[in-house]
């Protein structure tokens, strides 16, 4: 049996490094908290001062639009002091290491660092050298916990039972699995929520995922790697297209974007195979006309903007939780 | 230099891999020389005990006396990176680990491709340790032009190698093998196919996939091994004394290829490292079980707070439990003749970084005996197997003199308490760098004394 989590990891931590190891109760708690945060955003006050005086720094070693801005908006909505660390103009350019950088930020009274990094595991290194809380905003190919949490909140709202549980639901994820931190994190949250996940993509970009999929046996859900898009879409309740990450591809991993679209793109013709109520997701940013057609992304099935909107309340919930744990 | 030692080791568990004897014995040292060895139950019983694995029984003494250990593969970083290690700190670490002889790899800066650099690599306070320099197989370890092997051997080189990288060009590899054969020494090859492994971070497999680390395929080792064997097969027909040694093999597939080639009678040997026999890639996720404690399908994959420890970044990478099992089997069945530490110290600056940006290497010379003893205590390796792999095996490869626990010989011995444990820490480790994933872990086997050439080199 694959052990998904040692019991000790079920206890909350002052960091959010990963969703691997979080049980359904922990996920539910975050979903409920995000719901409350949404109410707060919708209220006349538009926020709270729960994190007043708390220094939150976004430290992004890779470019980002929605993740960084939604973290900053989330922190501001809770009254935190928000600092954007500009890696390009900082001492990082002079060779300052990640460890030195987080120690410096601690000395400058940051209590929370929201870290994005191009290397897997960087948040674990940061967490070992930082007295406050590290929130992983994406580490290399490895994990993107808050994306998976907001995807779960959207799917639970649209497809879940009264508790948001996804038992019996089939979620297809298509594209570049190899380089995708989004799929790696979504596999944890979706299987913990009881869903069946169908993975597919070109062989060069799904290397290792047969064994990877099999390692989720023993979870509440189920993961299968299938050979083509039509098989993945069959009976799917939702399909998530992953971005072709041109910056991470090595020569030979992809023939051409046209060939990719023909085999793996979410086109209107392709979606005709789906049930009429099946939903479409994309973590963004989209290569429209490659992995997803514009009229699909903007179409009636699309949850893409709902995903973006779900980012702020979920990141509020995460920030509130890690700060509460750090204070406890 | 301390005085020549006079001491009586009464009723120890003595293992002599040279004479192939083991059992309870009393060894008396007078003025640095072994004056007498008295086997309590007689030599015939000691011979039978060696053949049965040299394992002490429950009522036998727990303090063992072994020949001082030999490492065929270490990096003392001198010249060029003395901030990470040098001869003084490296030999201090070695005697703490029970070693009396250490062969040093030539990937210094500059590479040990000249007589001057070869000598510089072993200069300094040695704490009584015998240092055997290995010369660079090619100029600058660049893989294009074979070094002046004759001159380097005359200056003391016991082997040639471009360790740290393979000699990728097969024509140059062949020429290096021939040059080594002519000089009567082995070529030690680091088997890696760079086109398959460039930029990779962890062994291809479930752990790398789950942790999003760039995969280092097993084929990256196997292809290089197969290709090296093909060249060796070709060369031995024309150059009889050619000897090829493949260092730090890590995969079941590569070890099977070596075993098969040895079956053909090719002059081929190999070694495995302490970390590849005892650790798995699961350690990168934070699973701290010994390799023999992990059943297939029982991997613990959710990263713990200890995950992504850059001290676990090593080349070749840590692998699955089945590969670690294959490394131990290779020691048992003789495919691998040695445990080589690949002691690779690195400064904090090179290791306290993101996993994929960290320098490769584990500083393991002070813990390798304990790791081997851990495998022994788990029933994985007999004491005879580990002692041979740490003494006679590497001596055979390097042509190094090794006297056993032999009356009349100058005493080079290590006294180790098999029943006591210790914890490696910044305080207990003697080397300059502590890039070592076993920090804080309780390890069996405490070195009490290391005696080299009749003098005390280390005392706990």
Interface residues (C-beta under 8 A of the other chain):
Chain A: X1 X2 X3 X4 X5 X6 X9 X13 X17 X18 X20 X21 X97 X98 X99 X117 X119 X120 X121 X122 X124 X125 X127 X128 X139 X140 X141 X142 X143 X181 X184 X207 X208 X209 X211 X212 X215
Chain B: X201 X204 X205 X206 X208 X209 X210 X211 X212 X213 X214 X215 X297 X298 X299 X300 X301 X302 X303 X304 X305 X307 X308 X310 X349 X352 X353 X354 X355 X356 X357
